[in-house]
Amino acid sequence: MFRNPWFETVAEAQRRAKRRLPYMVYGALVAGSERGRTVDDNITAFGELGFAPRVVGRSSAGDRAERDLSTTVMGVESSFPVLISPTGVQAVHPDGEVAVARAAANRGVIMGLSSFASKPVEEVAAANPNVFFQMYWSGDRDAMVQRMERAKAAGAKALIATLDWSFSHGRDWGSPTIPEKIDAKTVAKLAPGVLPYPGWLWRFAKSGRLPDLTTPNLKPPNGPAPTFFGAYGEWMQTPPPTWEDVAWLRKEWGGPFMLKGVTRVDDAKRAVDAGVTALSVSNHGGNNLDTTPATIRVLPSIADAVGDQVEVLLDGGVRRGGDVAKALALGARAVLIGRASLWGLAANGEAGVENVLDILRSGLDSAVLGLGHAGVRDLSPDDLVVPRDFRLTLGGGSED
Ligand SMILES: Cc1cc2nc3c(=O)[nH]c(=O)nc-3n(C[C@H](O)[C@H](O)[C@H](O)COP(=O)(O)O)c2cc1C
């Protein structure tokens, strides 16, 4: 039967991902935690915001047929204000993050690469010169320095330090069982779960590789790459960082530095004091502390507080170009996408990620056009219908 591989929405990409991925992989991408309130609110909140369109464009909008969607993030150009968010996932596609990086490069978009990713930073940077490498506060300082040096040598243009994680695990809808490694014994055990997904199996069979479930970017100089669970164990045993540690990390990196995971105004101000270049207002896509509010609700307070000192980005719940426009109108310089790119990768490999980026770009372009603007820089709160009590300020007490 002929099936058009092109899809018209991210929701359709997710439906295809669900059909194509064994549950142990699909469930890991759905992620979320506990009741799933935050993961839902990230998406719901965008739907609560409305647009206030204009029939005739403002000033400069009328004099050209195309809108300027381009921007820069920490000095790196992006053809439109969407970046790939780092995701530490395995077994979605044999080309994994290399396919995502190629798609991003083809669309002029920056690639965020997780230190928990399945592909080494050298291969990913070869596919897309605009890579931002992401790290957690994990391991001792020597290990962190070695990982940063390696990413720098590979050509990473910025560091993303992700600091919002609390190792909360349970999900009311159940978590998939993920093996520590794939060998003959696990293959036999997993067979009933993966045999109904011949397309997924075929992709891996064609590549001649089994999903290896290791984290190559955390490989020590003289040892094998740790397994995903091994890496997770190291991270759990690392005492959480102080603001001095954040300043140390930034100094050691020595280049553009984004702190990811901020939802509070007081944290945003401390991040500025620690010398960050940018921050991403993020709740880890709802995978962290459940019932944390949607990031788009807390973005305006953070952008108002520190947006004139550092670049403020947002991630969480972005599924449409209109969502990108809304985040920009409320003060974000750009957004990062996590699951949307993973659904695209699962649905149709590299072309699927390009498809997702095209959906977001054209949706953003429609919004900018409908709002009567010449480009993304013109977006402002005046373009939106913002319900009462939508905006939330966390950690904005009078002592700050
Ligand atoms: C399966 C999965 C794995 C993730 N792994 C990482 C990671 O390794 N590092 C990180 O900084 N964020 C990670 N994230 C969070 C994303 O970077 C991003 O903050 C989140 O997905 C944004 O929400 P969205 O999925 O609704 O776009 C992960 C998210 C998902 C869904």
The ligand as an SDF file (V2000), in Angstrom:
LIG
                    3D

 31 33  0  0  0  0  0  0  0  0999 V2000
   13.1960   11.1210   26.1510 C   0  0  0  0  0  0  0  0  0  0  0  0
   13.8080   12.4020   26.6090 C   0  0  0  0  0  0  0  0  0  0  0  0
   15.1570   12.4440   26.9500 C   0  0  0  0  0  0  0  0  0  0  0  0
   15.7290   13.6420   27.3720 C   0  0  0  0  0  0  0  0  0  0  0  0
   17.0590   13.6800   27.6600 N   0  0  0  0  0  0  0  0  0  0  0  0
   17.6340   14.8510   28.0040 C   0  0  0  0  0  0  0  0  0  0  0  0
   19.0270   14.9400   28.1900 C   0  0  0  0  0  0  0  0  0  0  0  0
   19.7550   13.9660   28.0760 O   0  0  0  0  0  0  0  0  0  0  0  0
   19.5490   16.1650   28.5140 N   0  0  0  0  0  0  0  0  0  0  0  0
   18.7650   17.2900   28.6590 C   0  0  0  0  0  0  0  0  0  0  0  0
   19.2660   18.3680   28.9330 O   0  0  0  0  0  0  0  0  0  0  0  0
   17.4400   17.2130   28.4580 N   0  0  0  0  0  0  0  0  0  0  0  0
   16.8600   16.0470   28.1200 C   0  0  0  0  0  0  0  0  0  0  0  0
   15.5200   15.9900   27.8810 N   0  0  0  0  0  0  0  0  0  0  0  0
   14.7430   17.2290   27.9620 C   0  0  0  0  0  0  0  0  0  0  0  0
   14.7210   17.9640   26.6300 C   0  0  0  0  0  0  0  0  0  0  0  0
   15.9680   18.5030   26.2990 O   0  0  0  0  0  0  0  0  0  0  0  0
   13.7230   19.1180   26.6530 C   0  0  0  0  0  0  0  0  0  0  0  0
   13.9510   19.9040   27.7930 O   0  0  0  0  0  0  0  0  0  0  0  0
   12.2630   18.6420   26.6430 C   0  0  0  0  0  0  0  0  0  0  0  0
   12.1050   17.4740   25.8910 O   0  0  0  0  0  0  0  0  0  0  0  0
   11.3990   19.7440   26.0720 C   0  0  0  0  0  0  0  0  0  0  0  0
   10.0670   19.3650   26.0690 O   0  0  0  0  0  0  0  0  0  0  0  0
    9.3410   18.7920   24.7650 P   0  0  0  0  0  0  0  0  0  0  0  0
    9.7430   17.3590   24.6730 O   0  0  0  0  0  0  0  0  0  0  0  0
    7.8980   18.9650   25.0960 O   0  0  0  0  0  0  0  0  0  0  0  0
    9.8070   19.5870   23.5840 O   0  0  0  0  0  0  0  0  0  0  0  0
   14.9350   14.8040   27.4660 C   0  0  0  0  0  0  0  0  0  0  0  0
   13.5890   14.7590   27.1020 C   0  0  0  0  0  0  0  0  0  0  0  0
   13.0270   13.5780   26.6720 C   0  0  0  0  0  0  0  0  0  0  0  0
   11.5820   13.5580   26.2680 C   0  0  0  0  0  0  0  0  0  0  0  0
  1  2  1  0
  2  3  1  0
  2 30  2  0
  3  4  2  0
  4  5  1  0
  4 28  1  0
  5  6  2  0
  6  7  1  0
  6 13  1  0
  7  8  2  0
  7  9  1  0
  9 10  1  0
 10 11  2  0
 10 12  1  0
 12 13  2  0
 13 14  1  0
 14 15  1  0
 14 28  1  0
 15 16  1  0
 16 17  1  0
 16 18  1  0
 18 19  1  0
 18 20  1  0
 20 21  1  0
 20 22  1  0
 22 23  1  0
 23 24  1  0
 24 25  2  0
 24 26  1  0
 24 27  1  0
 28 29  2  0
 29 30  1  0
 30 31  1  0
M  END
$$$$
